[in-house]
Amino acid sequence: MNHHKKIYTLTFNPSLDLYLKIKDLRFGITNRTFAECYRLGGKGFNVSRVLYNLGFVSCAVGFVGGFIGEEIAKQVAKLPFKHHLFHKREGISRINIKFSDTEINLTGLSIDDNDFIRLLTFFDSITPDDIVIISGNIQTKKTGLLKSLLAFLKNKNVRFILDTYPEDLLDLLDYHPFLIKPNTEEMEHIFKRSINSIEELTALAQKLSEKGAQNIIVSLGSKGSLAVFDDRLYRSCTIAETCVNPIGAGDSMVAGFTAGYLASADYQKAYRLAIACANACVMNEGLPDFKAIKACYHQVRIDQQ
């Protein structure tokens, strides 16, 4: 295991994910499932899991509330890495419902001033050698709270990865995130326009770099990904022949980039491991283990544009 830097994953709004199998879903009648299961949900938890599989220790930080939050805490306690959960007195953590290719995501917890004070106190001893990965949706009526967190991390010279896409994301680039990883849909959300070609995506990714993002990976789904590092453009095609499980592929990519960069300080090597992790996730049930990632790593091809 790698211990020389501290990695924190931060999930503001974790969930229990309810997976349903329904033969013929119809509205207006009672539908019955033939199988269901609950799984711990939370993008930061996924990142920590894949980091662990790659040999990197992390601390998963998150907020939970109510009886669902208690169950999330029990599930997190079983995971093989460190964690620190803030228990909110008000609000209930969410259950997300997933069936077939459809998802229903509930609102979940709302983050307030007191939550951020507790979070900043927790991070008070953080050092420039550490890295913070901020993942998933943030429910807050005060958009300045996230900016306060990013300003705090920037003032401490701490690298942070931003894998969340609020309305004011372009303003957040002033804090120079170490990495952002939007997909095509999120790019359309960021720029409030439809995107119809790889060329458009490439131009917009470069614009994100100009606005302050240090590194950008844009996930293109079955078409692979493109990336901007040090003002240079890279492209990689997918190596997955079939899609078994797309859930968690983006989180696996973030974990791979983080581990790859911390191990080598080389952006291309980090990108290669990120692609390997994402493809290993897509090709297997659940988050990828080291063996699956290694099998994909040697197949990855990166082209500089």
Buried (B, 14 or more C-beta within 10 A) or exposed (E): EBEEBBBBBBBBBBBBBBBBEBEEEEEEEEEEEEEEEEBBBBBBBBBBBBBBBBEBBBBBBBBBBBEBBEBBBEBBEEBEBBBEBBEBEEBBBBBBBBBEEEEEBEEBBBBBEEBBEEBBEBBEEBEEEBBBBBBBBBBBEEEEBBBBBBEBBBEBEBBBBBBBBBEEBBBBBEBBBBBBBBBBEBBBBBBEEEBEEBEBBBEBBBBBBEBBBBBBBBBBBEBBBBBBBEEEBBBBBBBBEEEEBBBBBBBBBBBBBBBBBBBEEEBBBBBBBBBBBBBBBBBBEEBBBEEBBEBBBEEBEBEEE
